[in-house]
């Protein structure tokens, strides 16, 4: 019974991480789309240090994600990616977002942040697990909230069937 509860808890942590990262990927896409639709600004390292750039993102999107914290940056890091990258990004998103924005997404981002430490007993195990989740999400097309909702519903259905099998 203890092992079954541990597996269900692990599935729940993975679901929280996956749903949080899916939302985060969507936010990164929304920021990139906003920039390309508003003057076609080329995103480079200097853009992210420009206070006007940050202010424009905050005014129009309600959040700002720095270059180091973009989903694509994590994928491009390969073996240099670490669970702390996502923890830092969650903290930065909390700092660099409006109160209105936080009302809508803080629950999911907080769940992601809290679930990271439950992915394994060491940061290496957490990083390995998170890397697998990242790569599974990297192939998903998440350009709208409808697509995100569809993927989340599929994940919840899958987790429910896995939990039911474990409790039998």
Helices and strands as residue ranges (DSSP letters): H 2-37, G 47-49, H 51-61, G 67-69, H 71-77, G 78-80, H 83-95, H 99-116, H 123-138, H 145-166
